[in-house]
Amino acid sequence: MSTAPPHTRRRKRQAAGGFAALITIFALASPAGATGSPGAELPGQISKPQQLTLLGAGPSGYTVARNHTEVLTAPAGKPFADNRITYSEDGSPGRLQQVKDLTGHQLRWATAADSAWRIHTADLRTGATTTQNVPDRPLAFVPTGYVGELGSRITLHRKGLADKVLINDVSADPGMAGAPTYVAADAGSALISYARTIADQPTSGRTLVHVPFGSSAVEVIVPPRTAPGYWPGQVALTPSSFVWLSYGFADRSFSRIGRRARTDTEITDQEVPWLRAGTRIDFAATDQQVAVADSWVPPGKLNTTGLRVLVAGAWREVPLPESLFGTGSTETSQFGGVEAIGNRLVYALGSAAEQPAGVHEITADGTSRPLAALTETYRPVETLALAAGRLYYTGRPGSADPDDGIRLIARRPVEQDSAGRLSLGAKETGEPFFRVPAWLMSPPGALAASGDRWLLRGLPPTPHYYLASSTFSTTDLGPASAEPTPLRLSGPYAVAGNRVFRDKSATPLLDLTSGTKDVDLFGSRVLWSTTGGQLRTQDVTQGAASTLAQGAGGEVAIWGSDIAWADGSSLRIATLAKPQQPRVVTNTGGVHELRFTEGTLSWQDNAGRLRVLNTRSNRTNPQITPLKAPADVYDHLMTGVAANGRAQVLPLPFGQDTNYRPRLIAAKTEPSVTAGTNWAPEFDTSKALIAVKLTIRRNSRVVANLTGEAAHGTVHGLNWDTTGATPGVYTWALTAQAADGDGTLAGPVEGKVTVART
């Protein structure tokens, strides 16, 4: 039985028909009429990145604000239409939800002005909008007016009626900062949570009161509270009850939901689980349900939103779509608020991988269903790369404008079970380029990956190249070239802007910016073609450049000692030792993005189709795959865009029964070390390894056996403490096994190190 871990074990058999086992990873632009493919997949199109704010529902349908500026309305099940209304959000500080109201066809909302407040009123049918300046801060709307706060007073303002002071003891205690006044109102009364001045006491307390508009009575529901205890916060009025959210005095993460029937005095109280301190809280209630949404930033992740609903005394998480690039539920900016509309709870959500932007209803069982959606679509993923068992992809998140320069990078392990079925593991987070504003550009040349490293090209106007690794190191390799040039990465060696770099150094080892057509590398061995048609090579760690052949006028590729280059519309395949004896491939269809991996030469033809050639056979006829650009090939797998517009990972049509042993790409082994210090060699290999062992000998005697890890080909954890070691020459040998069962590390991988006296 194979010793490979279950998540990397690969079944050795030819996939039926060449492409039977596949996984669809995510969607690009799906052509009309495209049908789905077997395996897990996401929708073929996702909504154009748009932020939505839920404004309410009326006779015209569900109304939202798009990108904080436009008002859109959609009848249930139909597309949104622009109401030709310019919307502006409340510019005041704090975590207050937008004060707004939609009654019939009339939309009202409040914003902050320089020394006053403004109430905007718009007719959804005509788009006509009026603006009124008011002296006090609007806290809630009533049918013909609003409830506002000014100084210590909370006042009811209604058209045609005298103003009525509802509360006159609002505290100005600075200790109450961050705990604002909350009001929920209907035609007959207001539920008010505020900081109240307490007579004969040096501090203030939070209280919750109910004030009927038709009398002078004030009904106290929660008496004024100071520490310890819970402060009443957001409030909601339902037809039959008062509902409020309370926070722990010292920590907002301790929260409870209170409810009391309008005709009773008994209060029910229930804890709200997982509420995050210091976050924006969205809160809404009906007679049957309560919904709470909070937004926070878990370590190493994007902003996420948790939406929970209280149904029949139990809290349930409302499933939200997962961001294509992030983890958790969804990005904060995608969540657009939750409101009670009649006896239903409704929320708005921006676009995500699984569904377009739109309005959704929380159903009675705590799940959700779509009510209306935005139909504009865009392509979120821009570049694909495979490397040592992982898929990399870059593109635009669902919450970003396609033109604002925001780009993300995601990495997911490609897994295969004993039946040969492919799947993707969880997205990996917490790394420096997980969210990269204005640093990525569209393909070609946007991304390269190898082991635990990846290389990116920046966006104009001042693009740079960036080399990142899983060890949280990031190196700025300097300004990018004006025109896209090849981006290549092989172990610690990188090609960016026709310059060759090593790992954490921004000083180029080789500068090929003049007269170069194309560049590739395998470890420290660089291969390039010149504008004069020469094929040249150099090991940047030793020796000078040499010319291998003439007539190399296009793309080049190298893997180990195997090389390939384009000569017009044909390809030539040879070895470094015998470049004058190439195998010629003529039916290429054009050669773009030429790549070499173990046993496979791949390229994209003039139609953008991915072609692959088995270099371990004598055939010269490439196979045309069902994938198009952006595409990549590594080891036994290939990735690209299928005919239905979805990006897929597929097994190659050959080599599934062939062992592709891991091979050494690069090694950094200091030739000497001072006794009493540590010797820490570094190795990069072509695939994930297990049973990594470095054996160190003095003559024939083993003096140390070091074990390491190489989950993706970059070996970590080898460190020899030479304390007590006798000065002299030692030999070392590295051994390991392929994690997918493809055999042992090709070798030998061995060398010498001298321990010098202190």
C-alpha positions in Angstrom: 0.0 0.0 0.0 1.3 3.5 -0.8 2.7 5.5 2.0 1.5 8.7 0.4 -0.9 10.7 2.5 -4.6 10.3 1.4 -4.9 13.8 0.2 -2.1 13.4 -2.4 -2.4 9.7 -3.4 -2.9 9.3 -7.1 -4.5 6.3 -8.8 -2.2 4.9 -11.6 -4.5 4.4 -14.5 -5.3 6.1 -17.8 -8.4 8.2 -17.4 -11.2 6.9 -19.6 -11.4 8.9 -22.8 -8.4 10.9 -21.6 -10.5 13.5 -19.7 -13.0 11.5 -17.6 -11.7 12.6 -14.2 -11.9 16.3 -13.8 -12.7 19.1 -11.5 -14.2 22.4 -12.4 -12.8 25.0 -10.2 -14.4 28.3 -10.9 -16.1 30.2 -13.7 -14.9 32.6 -16.3 -17.2 34.0 -18.9 -19.6 31.3 -19.9 -20.8 31.4 -23.5 -24.5 31.2 -24.2 -26.0 27.8 -24.3 -22.9 26.2 -22.7 -23.7 23.0 -20.8 -22.2 21.9 -17.5 -19.4 19.5 -17.0 -19.2 16.6 -14.5 -17.6 17.4 -11.2 -17.8 20.2 -8.7 -18.3 23.6 -10.4 -19.4 27.2 -9.8 -21.6 29.2 -12.0 -20.4 30.2 -15.5 -21.0 33.9 -14.9 -21.0 36.0 -11.7 -22.4 39.4 -11.2 -20.4 42.4 -12.0 -18.8 43.6 -8.8 -21.4 45.8 -7.1 -22.1 46.8 -3.5 -25.8 46.8 -2.6 -27.5 48.5 0.3 -31.0 47.3 1.0 -33.5 50.2 1.1 -36.8 48.4 1.5 -39.7 47.0 -0.5 -42.9 48.6 -1.8 -45.4 48.4 -4.6 -42.7 48.7 -7.2 -40.6 45.8 -5.8 -37.4 45.5 -3.9 -35.2 48.6 -3.8 -31.5 48.8 -3.3 -28.7 51.4 -3.6 -25.9 50.2 -5.9 -22.4 51.3 -5.1 -23.8 53.9 -2.7 -25.0 56.1 -5.5 -27.8 54.6 -7.7 -31.2 53.5 -6.6 -32.5 50.3 -8.4 -35.8 48.6 -8.0 -36.9 45.1 -9.1 -40.2 43.3 -8.9 -39.8 39.8 -7.4 -38.2 37.5 -9.9 -37.4 40.3 -12.4 -34.2 42.3 -13.1 -33.4 45.5 -11.4 -34.1 48.8 -13.2 -32.5 52.2 -12.5 -34.9 54.7 -10.9 -32.7 57.7 -12.0 -32.3 58.7 -8.4 -28.9 59.8 -7.0 -28.4 58.2 -3.6 -25.9 59.3 -0.9 -25.1 57.5 2.3 -24.9 58.9 5.8 -21.4 60.4 6.2 -21.5 60.5 10.0 -19.1 58.5 12.1 -20.0 55.4 14.1 -21.6 52.1 13.5 -25.1 53.3 12.9 -27.2 51.8 10.2 -28.4 54.1 7.5 -31.6 55.9 8.6 -34.0 55.3 5.7 -37.6 54.4 5.0 -39.6 53.1 2.0 -43.3 53.5 2.2 -45.4 53.0 -0.9 -43.4 54.7 -3.8 -41.7 57.2 -1.5 -38.1 56.7 -0.4 -36.6 58.8 2.4 -33.1 58.8 3.8 -31.0 61.0 6.0 -27.4 62.3 5.6 -25.1 64.6 7.5 -24.6 68.2 6.4 -22.0 70.7 7.6 -23.9 72.1 10.6 -27.2 70.4 10.1 -28.9 67.3 8.7 -30.6 66.6 5.5 -33.7 64.5 4.7 -34.0 63.4 1.0 -37.3 62.3 -0.4 -37.6 60.6 -3.8 -40.5 59.2 -5.8 -39.5 55.8 -7.2 -42.0 56.2 -10.1 -40.7 59.5 -11.5 -37.2 59.9 -10.0 -38.1 63.3 -8.6 -36.1 64.1 -5.5 -36.3 66.9 -2.9 -33.9 67.7 0.0 -34.8 69.4 3.3 -32.3 70.7 5.9 -33.3 69.9 9.5 -31.6 71.0 12.8 -31.6 67.7 14.6 -30.3 64.3 13.7 -32.9 62.0 12.2 -33.1 58.7 14.0 -36.2 57.1 12.5 -39.0 58.0 10.1 -42.7 58.0 10.8 -45.4 58.3 8.1 -45.5 62.1 7.9 -42.3 63.0 9.6 -39.3 61.8 11.7 -37.9 61.4 15.2 -34.7 63.4 15.7 -32.1 64.1 18.4 -30.6 67.5 19.3 -28.7 68.0 22.5 -30.5 66.3 25.4 -33.8 66.1 23.6 -35.4 63.5 21.3 -38.3 65.1 19.4 -41.1 63.9 17.1 -41.6 66.1 14.0 -44.8 65.6 12.0 -46.1 67.6 9.1 -49.0 69.8 10.1 -48.6 69.1 13.8 -46.7 70.7 16.7 -43.4 69.1 17.6 -43.5 66.8 20.6 -40.6 66.3 22.9 -40.4 62.5 23.6 -37.2 62.5 25.8 -35.4 65.4 27.5 -32.7 63.7 29.6 -30.3 62.3 27.0 -26.8 62.3 28.6 -23.9 64.2 27.2 -21.5 62.0 29.3 -18.4 61.4 27.1 -18.3 57.9 28.6 -21.4 57.1 26.6 -19.5 57.8 23.3 -19.7 54.8 21.0 -23.2 54.0 22.5 -25.5 56.2 20.4 -29.2 56.6 20.5 -31.3 54.0 18.7 -34.9 54.6 17.7 -37.5 52.4 16.0 -40.9 54.1 15.3 -44.2 53.5 13.6 -47.3 55.6 13.2 -48.2 55.4 16.9 -45.1 55.1 19.1 -41.3 54.9 19.3 -39.0 52.4 21.0 -35.9 54.3 22.2 -32.6 53.1 23.5 -30.4 55.9 24.9 -27.9 57.1 27.5 -29.9 58.8 30.3 -28.7 61.2 32.9 -29.3 59.7 36.4 -30.1 62.2 39.2 -27.7 62.3 42.1 -25.2 59.9 40.4 -21.9 60.8 38.8 -22.4 58.6 35.8 -25.1 57.9 33.2 -26.9 54.7 32.3 -28.4 53.1 29.3 -32.1 52.7 29.3 -34.9 51.4 27.0 -38.3 53.1 26.9 -41.5 53.0 24.9 -43.1 56.4 24.2 -46.7 56.5 22.7 -47.2 59.5 20.5 -50.8 60.1 21.8 -50.0 60.5 25.5 -47.3 62.0 27.8 -46.5 58.6 29.4 -43.1 57.1 29.1 -43.0 53.3 29.6 -39.7 52.1 31.0 -38.8 48.6 29.6 -35.2 48.4 30.8 -34.3 50.7 33.7 -31.1 52.8 33.5 -28.1 50.5 33.8 -24.5 51.2 34.6 -21.7 48.6 35.1 -22.1 45.7 35.5 -24.8 44.5 33.2 -26.0 44.8 29.7 -26.6 48.0 27.8 -29.7 48.1 25.4 -28.5 48.9 21.9 -30.3 48.5 18.6 -34.1 48.3 18.7 -36.9 47.0 16.5 -40.7 47.3 16.6 -42.8 44.4 15.3 -46.6 44.4 15.2 -46.8 42.5 18.5 -43.6 43.1 20.4 -40.6 45.2 21.3 -37.2 43.7 20.4 -33.7 44.9 21.3 -30.1 43.9 21.2 -28.1 44.4 24.5 -24.3 44.5 24.8 -22.1 43.5 27.7 -20.9 46.6 29.6 -17.2 45.9 29.2 -17.2 43.9 26.0 -19.6 44.2 23.0 -19.0 40.6 22.2 -21.3 39.6 25.0 -24.7 40.2 23.6 -28.3 39.2 24.2 -31.6 39.6 22.5 -34.5 40.8 24.5 -38.2 40.6 23.5 -41.4 41.8 25.2 -44.9 41.6 24.0 -46.6 45.0 23.6 -49.5 43.9 25.9 -47.3 42.2 28.5 -44.5 43.0 31.0 -42.6 39.7 30.8 -39.3 39.9 29.0 -37.6 36.9 27.3 -33.9 37.1 27.0 -31.5 35.0 24.9 -27.7 35.1 24.3 -26.4 36.0 20.8 -23.5 33.6 20.0 -20.3 34.7 18.3 -21.0 38.4 18.1 -17.7 40.2 17.3 -16.7 43.1 19.4 -16.2 46.5 17.8 -17.9 45.6 14.5 -20.7 46.9 12.4 -23.9 45.2 13.6 -27.0 44.8 11.4 -30.2 43.9 13.3 -33.8 43.2 12.3 -36.8 41.4 13.8 -40.3 40.1 13.0 -42.8 38.6 15.4 -41.3 35.1 14.6 -37.6 35.7 13.9 -34.6 37.9 14.7 -31.6 38.3 12.4 -28.2 39.6 13.5 -25.2 40.2 11.1 -21.8 41.2 12.2 -18.7 41.9 10.1 -15.1 41.2 11.2 -11.7 40.4 10.0 -10.5 37.0 11.2 -6.7 36.6 11.3 -5.3 36.0 7.8 -8.6 36.3 6.1 -10.7 38.8 4.2 -13.4 40.8 5.9 -16.3 38.4 6.5 -19.9 38.7 7.5 -21.8 36.3 9.7 -25.6 36.3 9.4 -27.5 34.4 12.0 -31.3 34.1 12.6 -33.2 33.2 15.8 -35.9 30.7 14.9 -38.0 29.0 17.6 -35.5 29.7 20.3 -32.5 28.4 18.4 -29.8 30.3 16.4 -29.0 29.2 12.9 -26.2 30.4 10.6 -27.7 31.6 7.3 -25.5 30.2 4.5 -23.8 33.0 2.6 -21.8 32.3 -0.6 -18.1 31.9 -0.3 -15.9 34.5 -2.0 -14.0 33.1 -4.9 -10.7 34.3 -3.3 -11.5 34.6 0.4 -12.5 32.1 3.0 -15.4 32.2 5.4 -18.9 33.4 4.4 -18.4 36.5 2.2 -16.7 39.8 2.1 -18.0 42.6 4.3 -18.6 45.0 1.5 -20.8 42.3 -0.2 -23.3 42.3 2.7 -25.8 45.1 2.2 -28.0 45.0 5.4 -30.9 43.0 6.7 -34.4 44.4 7.3 -37.9 43.3 8.3 -40.3 43.8 5.4 -43.7 42.9 6.6 -43.4 39.6 8.4 -40.3 38.6 6.4 -36.5 39.1 7.0 -34.8 40.2 3.8 -31.1 41.0 3.1 -29.0 42.3 0.2 -25.8 40.8 -0.9 -23.2 41.8 -3.5 -21.8 39.3 -6.1 -19.9 36.2 -5.0 -18.7 33.1 -6.7 -21.8 31.1 -6.2 -24.5 33.7 -7.1 -25.0 37.2 -8.5 -25.7 40.3 -6.5 -29.3 40.6 -5.3 -31.9 40.5 -2.6 -32.7 37.4 -0.6 -35.3 36.3 1.9 -34.5 34.3 5.1 -37.0 31.5 5.1 -38.8 30.0 8.1 -36.2 27.2 8.5 -33.3 29.7 8.6 -32.1 29.2 5.1 -32.5 31.7 2.3 -34.0 32.1 -1.2 -33.3 34.7 -3.9 -35.9 37.3 -4.6 -34.3 39.5 -7.2 -30.9 39.6 -8.9 -28.6 41.9 -10.9 -27.9 40.3 -14.2 -24.7 42.2 -15.3 -21.7 39.8 -15.4 -18.0 39.8 -15.6 -15.0 37.5 -15.7 -13.5 37.3 -12.2 -10.5 35.0 -12.9 -7.6 36.3 -15.0 -4.7 33.9 -14.6 -4.1 30.2 -13.8 -1.0 28.4 -12.7 -0.2 24.9 -11.5 2.8 24.0 -9.3 3.6 21.0 -7.2 0.1 19.9 -6.4 -1.5 23.4 -6.0 -3.6 25.6 -8.2 -3.0 29.3 -8.2 -5.5 31.8 -9.7 -5.7 35.6 -9.7 -8.4 38.0 -10.5 -11.0 40.5 -9.2 -13.1 39.8 -6.1 -16.8 40.1 -6.2 -16.8 43.2 -4.1 -14.3 45.2 -6.2 -14.9 47.3 -9.2 -13.2 45.7 -12.3 -11.4 48.9 -13.0 -10.2 49.9 -9.5 -7.0 47.8 -9.6 -7.9 45.5 -6.7 -6.7 41.9 -7.4 -6.6 38.8 -5.3 -4.6 35.6 -5.4 -5.8 32.3 -4.2 -4.1 28.9 -3.8 -5.8 25.6 -3.5 -4.3 22.1 -3.3 -5.4 19.7 -6.0 -6.4 16.4 -4.5 -7.2 13.0 -5.9 -8.9 10.0 -4.2 -8.2 6.3 -4.8 -10.9 6.2 -7.5 -9.1 8.9 -9.5 -11.6 11.7 -8.8 -10.1 15.2 -8.6 -11.1 17.8 -6.1 -9.8 21.0 -4.6 -8.8 21.5 -1.0 -9.5 24.6 1.0 -8.1 27.9 0.0 -4.9 28.8 1.8 -4.8 32.2 3.5 -2.7 34.3 5.8 0.0 35.1 3.3 1.3 38.4 2.2 -0.2 38.4 -1.3 -3.6 37.0 -0.3 -5.1 40.5 -1.0 -3.0 42.7 -3.2 -4.4 46.1 -4.2 -3.2 47.4 -7.6 -0.5 44.8 -8.1 -1.8 42.3 -10.6 -2.5 42.6 -14.2 -4.3 40.5 -16.8 -2.6 37.6 -18.5 -0.3 36.8 -20.2 2.5 37.0 -17.8 0.7 37.9 -14.6 1.6 35.0 -12.4 4.2 32.2 -12.0 4.5 29.7 -9.2 7.0 27.1 -8.0 7.0 25.2 -4.7 6.2 27.7 -1.9 6.9 30.8 -4.0 4.9 32.9 -6.5 5.9 35.8 -8.7 3.5 38.6 -9.7 3.6 41.6 -12.1 2.2 44.9 -10.9 -0.3 47.2 -12.5 0.4 50.5 -14.2 1.1 53.4 -13.7 4.1 52.2 -11.7 4.2 48.4 -12.0 6.8 46.4 -10.1 7.6 42.7 -9.9 7.0 41.0 -6.6 8.4 37.6 -5.4 6.5 36.2 -2.4 6.8 33.0 -0.4 4.9 31.1 2.3 7.4 32.2 4.8 5.9 35.6 4.7 8.8 37.1 2.8 8.2 39.5 0.0 10.8 40.9 -2.4 10.2 43.9 -4.7 12.3 43.1 -7.8 12.0 46.6 -9.1 10.0 48.3 -11.9 8.3 46.1 -14.5 8.9 46.5 -18.1 6.6 48.7 -20.2 5.6 45.7 -22.3 4.7 42.3 -20.8 7.6 40.0 -20.7 7.8 36.3 -19.6 7.3 35.6 -15.9 9.0 32.4 -14.9 9.8 30.8 -11.6 11.8 27.6 -10.9 12.6 27.0 -7.2 14.2 30.2 -5.8 15.2 31.5 -9.3 12.9 33.9 -11.1 12.7 35.6 -14.5 11.0 39.0 -14.4 11.4 41.7 -17.0 14.1 39.6 -18.8 16.2 39.7 -15.7 17.1 36.7 -13.5 16.9 36.9 -9.7 17.4 34.5 -6.8 14.9 34.4 -4.0 15.1 37.4 -1.6 17.6 39.5 -3.6 16.5 42.3 -5.8 19.9 42.4 -7.5 19.7 40.5 -10.9 22.1 37.7 -11.5 21.7 38.0 -15.3 20.4 41.0 -17.3 18.8 40.0 -20.6 16.8 43.2 -21.2 18.6 43.9 -24.5 18.1 41.8 -27.6 16.1 39.0 -25.9 13.1 37.4 -27.5 12.0 34.9 -24.8 13.4 33.4 -21.5 12.8 30.3 -19.4 14.8 28.6 -16.7 15.1 25.4 -14.7 16.7 26.2 -11.3 19.8 28.2 -12.1 20.0 27.1 -15.7 18.7 29.8 -18.0 17.6 29.4 -21.6 16.8 32.3 -23.9 16.3 33.2 -27.6 17.7 36.4 -29.0 16.2 38.8 -31.6 19.0 37.6 -33.8 17.8 34.0 -33.8 20.3 32.5 -31.4 19.4 30.0 -28.7 21.6 30.6 -25.7 22.1 29.2 -22.2 23.9 29.9 -18.9 24.1 28.5 -15.4 23.9 31.7 -13.4 25.8 30.1 -10.5 28.8 29.2 -12.6 30.3 29.6 -16.1 29.6 31.9 -19.0 26.8 32.0 -21.6 27.1 29.7 -24.6 25.2 29.4 -27.9 23.3 26.2 -28.5 21.7 26.7 -31.9 20.6 29.2 -34.5 17.1 29.8 -35.8 15.4 30.3 -32.4 13.2 33.2 -33.3 10.4 32.6 -30.7 9.5 31.0 -27.5 11.8 28.7 -25.5 11.3 26.2 -22.7 13.5 24.1 -20.4 13.0 21.2 -17.9 16.1 19.6 -16.5 18.3 18.9 -19.4 15.4 18.9 -22.0 15.0 22.0 -24.0 12.5 23.2 -26.7 12.3 26.3 -28.9 10.1 27.7 -31.6 11.5 28.1 -35.1 8.9 29.9 -37.0 5.7 27.9 -36.8 7.5 24.7 -35.9 9.0 23.4 -32.6 12.3 21.8 -32.0 13.0 19.5 -29.0 16.4 18.5 -27.9 18.8 18.2 -24.9 21.4 20.5 -23.6 24.0 18.0 -24.5 22.8 17.5 -28.1 21.1 20.6 -29.3 22.0 19.9 -32.9 19.9 16.8 -33.0 16.4 18.1 -32.3 13.0 16.4 -32.9 10.9 18.6 -35.0 7.1 19.2 -34.5 5.5 20.9 -37.4 1.7 20.8 -36.7 1.8 23.3 -33.8 -1.0 25.6 -34.9 1.2 28.5 -33.7 3.3 28.6 -30.5 2.5 30.8 -27.5 3.2 30.4 -23.8 5.5 27.4 -24.4 6.0 25.4 -21.2 8.0 22.3 -20.2 7.2 20.0 -17.3 8.0 16.4 -16.5 7.3 14.4 -19.7 5.2 17.1 -21.3 5.7 20.1 -23.6 2.7 22.4 -23.8 1.7 25.6 -25.6 -1.3 27.6 -26.7 -2.0 27.7 -30.4 -3.2 30.7 -32.5 -6.8 29.8 -31.5 -5.9 29.9 -27.8 -6.3 26.1 -27.5 -3.9 24.2 -25.2 -1.8 21.6 -27.0 0.3 19.0 -25.2 3.0 16.6 -26.5 4.3 13.6 -24.7 8.0 14.1 -24.8 8.7 10.6 -23.4 7.4 9.0 -26.6 8.7 9.4 -30.2 5.5 11.0 -31.4 5.6 14.4 -33.0 1.8 15.0 -33.1 0.5 17.0 -30.2 -2.9 16.4 -28.8 -5.4 19.3 -28.7 -7.0 19.5 -25.3 -10.5 20.8 -24.5 -8.9 23.7 -22.6 -8.2 27.3 -23.7 -6.1 30.1 -22.3 -5.4 31.1 -19.6 -3.9 27.6 -19.2 -1.0 25.8 -17.5 0.4 22.2 -17.3 2.4 20.6 -14.4 3.2 17.0 -13.7 0.2 14.8 -14.5 -2.3 17.7 -14.6 -3.4 20.6 -16.8 -5.7 23.6 -16.1 -7.5 26.0 -18.4 -10.9 27.2 -19.6 -13.3 24.6 -21.0 -15.8 25.2 -23.7 -18.5 26.0 -21.2 -16.4 28.9 -19.9 -15.5 27.3 -16.6 -11.9 26.8 -15.5 -11.1 23.2 -14.9 -8.3 20.9 -13.7 -7.9 17.8 -15.8 -5.5 14.9 -16.0 -3.2 14.9 -19.0 -4.3 12.5 -21.8 -1.1 10.5 -21.3 1.4 9.6 -18.6 -1.2 8.6 -16.0 0.5 5.2 -15.6 4.0 6.7 -15.7 6.0 7.6 -12.6 7.2 11.2 -12.7 9.9 11.0 -10.0 10.7 14.2 -8.2 13.9 15.9 -9.2 16.1 18.5 -7.7 15.6 22.0 -9.0 18.0 23.9 -6.9 20.1 23.6 -3.8 21.7 26.2 -1.5 24.4 24.4 0.5 27.1 26.5 2.1 30.5 24.7 1.5 31.7 25.5 5.0 30.4 26.2 8.5 32.1 27.3 11.7 32.0 24.7 14.5 29.3 25.5 17.0 27.0 27.2 14.6 24.1 25.9 12.5 24.3 24.6 8.9 20.9 25.0 7.2 20.9 23.8 3.6 18.0 24.7 1.3 16.5 22.5 -1.4 13.8 22.9 -4.0 12.3 19.9 -5.8 9.8 19.4 -8.6 6.9 18.0 -6.5 5.6 17.4 -3.0 7.8 15.1 -0.9 7.4 12.8 2.2 10.1 11.0 4.2 12.6 13.8 3.7 15.9 12.9 5.3 19.4 14.5 5.1 22.1 12.1 6.2 25.5 13.6 7.3 28.6 11.4 7.5 32.1 11.8 8.7 34.0 9.3 6.6 31.5 6.4 6.6 30.1 7.1 10.0 26.6 8.7 10.3 26.8 11.7 12.6 23.4 13.2 12.0 20.0 12.3 10.4 17.9 15.4 9.8 14.2 15.2 8.8 12.4 17.9 6.9 9.1 18.7 5.2 8.4 19.5 1.6 4.6 19.6 1.2 4.9 21.5 -2.1 8.5 20.8 -3.1 10.3 23.4 -1.1 12.2 21.6 1.7 11.9 23.1 5.2 13.3 22.2 8.6 16.8 21.0 7.8 19.2 22.4 10.4 22.4 20.8 11.6 23.8 22.1 14.9 27.6 21.6 14.6 28.2 22.0 18.3 30.7 19.2 19.2 31.4 18.3 15.6 35.1 17.6 14.9 36.5 20.0 12.3 37.0 18.5 8.9 35.1 17.4 5.8 31.7 15.8 6.0 29.5 14.4 3.3 25.7 14.8 3.0 23.0 13.0 1.0 19.3 14.0 0.6 16.7 11.3 0.2 12.9 11.6 -0.1 9.8 10.0 -1.7 7.2 11.6 -3.9 4.0 12.3 -1.9 1.9 11.0 -4.8 3.7 7.7 -4.9 5.7 8.4 -8.0 9.0 7.1 -6.5 12.1 8.4 -4.8 13.9 11.7 -5.4 16.0 11.3 -8.5 19.6 11.6 -7.7 22.0 11.2 -6.2 21.6 14.6 -4.3 24.7 14.8 -2.3 27.7 17.0 -1.5 30.3 18.0 1.0 30.5 20.6 3.8 33.6 21.5 5.8 33.3 22.2 9.5 36.0 24.9 10.4 37.5 25.6 13.7 36.2 28.5 15.7 
